[in-house]
Amino acid sequence: MYQLYYYPNNASLAPHFLLHHMNLAYELVLVDKKTNAQKSADYLKLNPAGRIPTLVANNQPIFESPAICIYLCESHPEYALMPAVGDPLRPIFFQWLAYLNNTLQAELMVRYYPHRHTNDESTITHVVAAQDERIADALSLINAQLEHNQYLLGSDLTACDYFLFMLALWCLPLSQSPLAFVHLAAYLQRLSHIDTINIVCELECIDLTPFKSYIEPI
Ligand SMILES: N[C@@H](CCC(=O)N[C@@H](CS)C(=O)NCC(=O)O)C(=O)O
């Protein structure tokens, strides 16, 4: 039995998708961000970074969402959500997961916590505007990758797709929504019909209508 310390539509969402996709026994433990529970003494014992998520597996806490995703993929290889050792797509899997987490997610963190990146309150709107542009650049690169690929790595769904779907949800309110990029938008619409995405999003009260109602431009 795994325990996933989560908050709806936070970085716990990608691990949550994987736990569900792999049909694993897991318990969801809410870390109430509204009361700053991620900084509580008890939670810091599990995750000294004071961030969401944490996965507890066999009494061992693991933090950092991509590390949790890799760990789950390696522990349950029968679900083939990560290419096996020796598969030429394996380094490409790491490449995209690293890009999603270290570039797109990192830029989103600055966008959503701009006050942590300036000591001058009056510059916050500028930080946000600059971040929207940097995020649009990353989405454009991903859009190009999806022009000829059904999924991020090619023809098969992997954990990278679940990770990207999570980040795309966070990008929806930005000045350039992921739906402004045609190949990315069509891909997100396809993913929004996957059972795991529907079930987990319903559980976390995440609205999938923007993706489902997307109409491809003629
Ligand atoms: N690199 C970490 C980032 C986790 C992260 O920043 N989580 C956010 C929620 S999406 C959080 O805990 N924010 C609360 C805070 O920073 O106090 C990961 O991917 O797990």
The ligand as a Gaussian input file, in Angstrom:
#p B3LYP/6-31G(d) Opt

LIG

0 1
 N       10.182000      19.924000      -7.873000
 C        9.095000      19.606000      -6.966000
 C        8.209000      20.847000      -6.827000
 C        7.028000      20.603000      -5.954000
 C        6.258000      21.893000      -5.718000
 O        6.762000      23.012000      -5.896000
 N        5.013000      21.710000      -5.310000
 C        4.178000      22.864000      -5.025000
 C        2.734000      22.542000      -5.394000
 S        2.546000      22.294000      -7.131000
 C        4.223000      23.171000      -3.552000
 O        4.408000      22.296000      -2.740000
 N        4.043000      24.444000      -3.226000
 C        3.939000      24.880000      -1.872000
 C        5.133000      25.673000      -1.425000
 O        6.073000      25.879000      -2.219000
 O        5.108000      26.111000      -0.274000
 C        8.308000      18.425000      -7.507000
 O        8.147000      18.350000      -8.733000
 O        7.877000      17.591000      -6.715000

